[in-house]
Amino acid sequence: MPRRCPDPACGGEVVRPEGEAMSYCVNPSCPAQAFRWLTHFVGRGAMDIEGLGEQWAAVLLERGLVKDPADVFFLTREQLLELERMGPVLADKIVANIEAAKKRPLSRLLFALGIRHVGSEIADTLANEFGSLDAIAGAGREALEGVPAVGPKIAERVYGYFRGERQRRVIEKLRRAGVRMEQERAAPTEGPLAGQTFVVTGTLASMARSEAEARLKALGASIGNSVTKKTTCLVVGEGPGSKLQKAQEYGTKLMDEQELLRLLESTK
Ligand SMILES: [Zn+2]
């Protein structure tokens, strides 16, 4: 028998995706999930709307004033004042904080959306790499996978998220509300290998793969997890896997360990 959502008002089926530690209720209008999503969205590290704590989040959902996080940006002072125990001082404060939240950096918005496996660090990386929510939403699996620290699992989540009907509606609402969806790209890193993306595969005899990656990074290179069309060079150690095959398909430049050592020496 399938497990059921613990929320008595929901009763949706609970599934645990393969390889994941947590279970999720599949009902898109699950009240417990809506509450979790909303409190995450307005919370610290996300849109950080002070004054809209768990209690008010619950009231807003219950009254139907908010159905998804984007609705927060359409709340009016009048609507808030109609709520029991909401005074004008708090209402003004919440309205001001909602207004301020529209200007949060893209990375915060991305984190606030609550995409599974996208913590604040990954959100930062994606925001810097793509520069706008539309660019992230429109990115293919391969482009996402090619971003340093984003593996196939996260890429799949991000890709799937932006193809969900409900998520698209939320994003359009956020846009209409005037929420900031773009970000200045971080200044390009400097160094002799700046602008180049390296991927290291297989075992190296003289150093751990992580050390090779750190040394390349120190010279300004970006490190990718998988070979994409944007990969500049694949460093091939002993026993390379499918990455070598992919690099050959794309005609990516290959480098063996001796060549890598020479490169690291010459660019010191
Ligand atoms: Zn549920």
Boltz pocket constraint, residues with backbone or C-beta under 6 A from the ligand:
constraints:
  - pocket:
      binder: B
      contacts: [[A, 5], [A, 6], [A, 7], [A, 10], [A, 11], [A, 12], [A, 25], [A, 26], [A, 27], [A, 30], [A, 31], [A, 32], [A, 33]]
      max_distance: 6.0
